[in-house]
Amino acid sequence: MWSFTGKKRPVFAIEPVKGQESVWDYPRPPVCVVDSREIFVWHNENLIAQSAKAIRVLETASPPTFYLPPSDVKFDMLVQSAGSTFCEWKGIATR
């Protein structure tokens, strides 16, 4: 069982400096936060996505994950992957 829940940092966690966040302070289960910063997703010199309407998922010990609205993604520039992933909160993801 995972013992880190964002309530207490483990002894090996580095203390963040002013203006930084620590992934050890994020809660479990994760929370979703609206993030209005302008997000850009590039591949080489190609802009794949751009949004100021992202959702940021914060989960203990994990870097923030940004989800963008489908309307802000250029799907014609993506190719389907043969693989898949699994998340205990979101389930199986394929595309």
Secondary structure, 3 states (H helix, E strand, C coil): CCCCCCCCCCCCCCCCCCCCCCHHHCCCCCEEEEECCCEEEEECCEEEEEECCEEEEECCCCCCEEECCHHHECHHHCCCCCCEEEECCCEEEEC
